[in-house]
């Protein structure tokens, strides 16, 4: 029996008999990985919200007739970071 590369799901051969336990094992792996991914999305969203709240000292400058905003924030590791973006009106 072969297994998938990423999650090790069981891949029965054409000549194998159907085994309900193999199906259930695959379903358990898929369920676990979906839950891990969903939890990670929530954590990343919370980090993003915290990041957005920590943006400090928003300033503007003009370069070659383009208006930019810039400021400071703390990274997830607590390191100060500088950000900037073009202001599009």
Residue, then its C-alpha position, 0 to 999 in steps of 0.5 A: x500500500x502506498x501513502x501520500x507524500x504530505x500527510x501519509x494517507x493510505x492509498x490502497x492498490x487496485x488489487x487491495x480489499x477495501x478496509x474501513x479502518x484505512x478509511x477511518x485512519x485517513x479521515x482522522x488524519x485529515x480531521x487533525x490537520x484541518x483543525x491544526x490549520x484552522x487554529x493556526x489561522x486564528x492565531x495568525x489573525x490575532x497576531x495581525x490584530x495585535x500588530x495593527x494596534x501597535x503601529x505608532x508614530x504615523x508620519x507622512x512624507x513626499x518623494x517624487x510627487x508621491x505621498x507616503x505614510x510611515x511609522x513604527x511597530x513592534x514585531x511578534x518578537x518585540x523588535x521595532x520595525x518600520x513600515x511605509x506605504x504609498x498613500x493612494x487617494 
